[in-house]
Amino acid sequence: MSKNTANIVLDALRYLAWMTAAAMLIYSQAELMCLAVVVAIGLGEWQSTH
């Protein structure tokens, strides 16, 4: 997988994680919201260092 394709996949996963966090906020699922935020931030950090 090329670096460009990997970046597109990571961007999509990060977007999905943020959307999940927003949905969990709406449905008052604090634990899952925190997990989704951690995943989104983690993907962003990993992407910026690779």
N, C-alpha and C positions, 0 to 999 in steps of 0.2 A: 504494500500500500504506500503510495507516495505521500510525502509530507503535506501536500496541499489537500489531498483526500482525507488524511487523518485530521487536519484542522477543521474541515467541513463537518466531519463526523463529531468531533469534540464540541464544535459550536452548537450543533443540533442537540447533543446530549445536555449541554449546559443550559440551552434554552428550555428544553423539556424539564430539567430540574427546577429552573426558576418558575415555570408555569405550574409545576406540581406544588411548589412552595406557596404560590399564590392561591391555588385551589385549597390547600390545607388550611391556609389562613381563613378563607371564607367559611370552611366547614369546621373551624375551631379544633383542628387536630394539631396541637402545638408540637407534640413529639415528632410527628411525621414532617411537619413544616421545618423544624430545626434540622432534621436529617437531610431534607431536600436542599436547604440552604448550604449546609456543609458540603454536600456533593457538588453543588453548582460552584461554590467558591474553590473547592479542591480541584475541580476540572479546570477552572480558569487559571489557578496557580500553576498546575502541572503544564498546561498549554503554554504559559508565558515562559517557563523555564526549559522547554524542549523545542 
